[in-house]
Amino acid sequence: MLWNVVYWMVYSIWDIYSAEEQVNLMLLLIKLPKEIIKSLVQKGYCWQFWYLGALLLIYLSLPILCNIPKKYNKAICMVLFVICMNMEIISIILGWPIQSKIIQTFRIWTWLFYFFLGGLIRLDQNGFEYKWTKNNIF
């Protein structure tokens, strides 16, 4: 979001100096929140920051996800995996990506799958220590 502010400042300065008539500063200040929100949903000048919008959605749903018992995490991950694979299979059958109709920020099934998968493959509390020996290399 800092990039949006920097871009907005440069763009506003350019607008002020290149305008033939006087530019209303209030209108320029109103543009900034609009550009930030547009970038979170893959629109506007800084559309590359859609992943921040996806992170916001995941972290907003985190209190709900934390109340799910840990024994269901594998089942949820498998269900999300099946949804992701079905989307891909349907896309192959149809010959066009059906996910292209949904902006990346709102492809929540994919991002929740990665989120749960990361939780399943995390290291245990003691950590993982690999000992390099001659037998392990060859």
C-alpha positions in Angstrom: 0.0 0.0 0.0 3.0 2.2 0.5 3.7 1.8 -3.2 0.2 3.2 -4.0 1.0 6.3 -1.9 4.3 6.8 -3.7 2.7 6.2 -7.1 -0.2 8.5 -6.2 2.3 11.3 -5.1 4.3 11.1 -8.4 1.1 10.9 -10.5 -0.4 13.9 -8.6 2.7 16.0 -9.0 2.7 15.2 -12.7 -1.0 16.1 -12.9 -0.4 19.5 -11.2 2.5 20.4 -13.4 1.1 19.2 -16.7 -2.4 20.6 -16.2 -3.3 23.6 -18.3 -5.8 24.7 -15.7 -5.8 24.7 -11.9 -6.1 21.2 -10.3 -8.3 20.7 -7.3 -6.2 19.2 -4.5 -9.2 17.8 -2.7 -10.0 15.7 -5.8 -6.5 14.4 -5.8 -6.7 13.5 -2.1 -10.0 11.6 -2.7 -8.2 9.6 -5.5 -5.7 8.0 -3.0 -8.1 5.7 -1.0 -9.9 4.7 -4.3 -6.6 3.7 -5.8 -5.6 1.7 -2.7 -9.0 -0.2 -2.7 -8.8 -0.7 -6.4 -5.3 -2.3 -6.1 -6.6 -4.8 -3.5 -9.2 -6.1 -6.0 -6.9 -6.2 -9.1 -7.9 -2.9 -10.6 -6.3 0.5 -11.2 -2.7 1.4 -11.7 -1.2 -0.9 -9.0 -3.2 -4.0 -9.8 -0.2 -6.2 -8.9 -1.1 -5.9 -5.2 -4.1 -8.2 -5.4 -2.4 -10.6 -3.1 -2.6 -8.1 -0.3 -6.4 -8.2 -0.7 -6.3 -12.0 -0.6 -4.2 -11.9 2.6 -6.7 -9.5 4.1 -9.5 -12.0 3.4 -7.5 -14.9 4.8 -6.6 -13.0 8.0 -10.1 -11.7 8.4 -11.3 -15.3 8.3 -8.6 -16.5 10.7 -10.6 -16.2 13.9 -13.2 -18.6 12.3 -10.4 -20.9 11.1 -8.8 -21.1 14.5 -12.0 -22.4 16.1 -12.0 -25.4 13.8 -10.6 -28.4 15.7 -7.2 -29.6 14.4 -8.5 -33.0 13.7 -10.5 -31.6 10.8 -7.6 -29.8 9.2 -6.6 -32.7 6.9 -10.2 -33.2 5.8 -10.6 -29.5 5.0 -7.3 -29.5 3.1 -8.5 -32.5 1.1 -11.8 -30.8 0.3 -10.1 -27.7 -0.8 -7.7 -29.8 -2.9 -10.6 -31.5 -4.6 -12.2 -28.1 -5.3 -9.0 -26.8 -6.8 -8.5 -29.9 -8.9 -12.1 -29.9 -10.1 -11.7 -26.3 -11.2 -8.6 -27.3 -13.3 -10.3 -30.4 -14.7 -13.4 -28.4 -15.7 -11.2 -25.8 -17.3 -9.4 -28.5 -19.4 -12.7 -30.0 -20.5 -14.2 -26.6 -21.4 -11.0 -25.5 -23.1 -10.9 -22.1 -21.2 -9.9 -21.3 -17.6 -13.1 -20.8 -15.6 -11.1 -19.1 -12.9 -10.4 -16.3 -15.3 -13.9 -15.0 -14.6 -13.0 -14.5 -10.9 -10.3 -12.0 -10.0 -7.4 -13.5 -8.1 -8.2 -11.8 -4.8 -11.5 -13.7 -4.5 -10.2 -17.1 -5.5 -10.4 -17.9 -1.8 -10.6 -21.7 -2.2 -7.0 -21.7 -3.6 -5.6 -19.4 -1.0 -7.3 -21.3 1.9 -5.9 -24.5 0.4 -2.3 -23.1 0.5 -3.0 -21.8 4.0 -4.1 -25.2 5.3 -1.4 -27.0 3.4 1.2 -24.8 5.0 -0.2 -25.7 8.4 -0.1 -29.4 7.7 3.5 -29.5 6.5 4.9 -27.2 9.2 7.8 -28.5 11.3 7.2 -29.9 14.7 8.0 -27.7 17.8 11.5 -29.3 18.2 12.4 -28.5 14.6 13.9 -30.8 12.0 17.6 -31.4 12.0 19.2 -33.1 9.1 22.6 -34.6 9.8 24.9 -34.6 6.8 26.9 -37.8 6.7 28.6 -39.7 4.1 25.8 -42.3 4.0 23.1 -39.6 3.4 24.9 -38.0 0.4 25.6 -41.2 -1.6 
